[in-house]
Amino acid sequence: MSSFGDSAASIKDLPDVSYYKNDELLAQGNVQFKEKNYGKAYALYKRAVEVFPNDPAAWLGFAASADQLGRFDTADTAYRKLAPMIGNRPEYYNNVGYSYLLRGNLLQARRNFLKAYELDPTNITTANNLELLSNSASLAQRG
């Protein structure tokens, strides 16, 4: 019994029940991603999608950090979750395209970057991704 009359079980710390400010996990994940701490970013974004399952920014971060870690199956699952949320936006196609670029699938990367370009021809990220793709295609392929 505690001094307040509660049983020990009722005052036990529950690690899976936490209060998070709306953007705390996402902000921390963004900082870790920017610092190239992809493992830490992945863990933070994973928690963010668990706490806020309808937040596209959390899913984008989760997918991108999974891509950077080479966890493409996890990234694909995240992109499938994202498709109904923002599947008609350039940032979706840029991220999916970059995922394919990391895998070495330049054809799929190009298809997705071009979809992003069709949606917003002035998007700087899309222009940079298309240039990166062009540079990647001109490099010697080694087996």
N, C-alpha and C positions, 0 to 999 in steps of 0.2 A: 504494500500500500504506500502511496505517496502521501505527502503532507496535505494534499488537497483532496484526499479521499478516493483518488483514482487508483485502479489496479495497475500493476507494473506493465501489463500488456497494453493498456490504453495510452500510456505515456511513452511507450517504446518508439524510438525514431524509426520512421518508415522511409527507407532510402528511395523507394520508387514514387513517393508522393512529395513533390517539391513545388515551391512557388517560383515561377520565373516571370520576370518582367517581360512584356510582349516581345521585345527585341534582344534580350540579353544573350540567349544562346546563339542567335543569328549573328549578332554583332561580334561575339567572341569567335565564332566560326569564321567570319569574314577576316578578322585580324590574323588568325592562325593560317588561313589559306593564303593571304597576301604575303605572309612571312615564309611561305612554302613549308609549313609544318602540316603536311597533308594528313598525317595520322591523327593529330590532335583535331584538325578541322573536321575530319571524317566523324570522329566521336561526338563532337559538338553538334554537327548537322544531323547526325543520326538521332541524337536526343531531341533535337528541334523538330524533326518530322514525327517523332513519337508524341511529343507534347502538342504540336500544332500540325496535324496531318493534312490540313487544307492550305498550307502556306507554300505557294510556288517558289518563293525565294529560298526557303529551307530545302526544298526538294532539288532545286538547281545546285545549291551548294553541296548537298549530299552527293548528287550524281557527279559533279565535277571533282570532288575530292576522291570519290571512288575511282574515277577515271585516272587520276594522278597516281593512285596506288596500284593501278593495274587490275582493279576489281571490276572488270567490265560486266560481269553478270549482275552485280549489284547496281552498277550504273544503268544497265538496260532496264532493270526493274523500276528504278527511279524515273527514267524517261517515260516508261509506260504509264506511271502514275501521273506524270506531268502532262502528258498529251491531252487529256480532256480539260486540264486547267488552262494551259497556255500554248497548246499545240499549234496555234495560228499566229505566233509571235516570233520575231527574228531571234530573240535571245534563246528560244527553244531550239531552233534549227542551228544556230551557231554552236550551242553546247553539244548537240547530237553530232554535228559535223566534226567538231574538235575531238569528240570521243572516237569517231572513226579514224580521224587523222592519227591519233595516238596508237591505234591498233594497226596502222599501216594500210588501211582500206581507203585509198585515195579516191576511188570512184564514188563510194558512199559519202565520203567527206564532201566532195565537190557537189553532189546532189543536194545535200543539206545546206551547204553554204549558198548555193544558188537559190534555194527556196527562201532563205533569209534575205538575200539580195532582192528578190522579187517583191517581198513584203515591205522592204525599206531600203531603197537604193542608196540612201545617204548615211546608212549605219556604218560608223567607223570600225566597229568590231568586225563586221562582215567584210569590209574592205581589207582589213588586216589579216583575217583568216584566209581570204582568197589569195593574198600575196604569200602568206605562209605556205599554203597549199602549192602554189606555183613553185616556190623555192624547194619544197619537199620533192616535187615531181622531177625537178631538174637534177637532184642529187643522184649519184650512182647507187644503184640497187646492189646490195651485197647479200649473199645467201647464207 
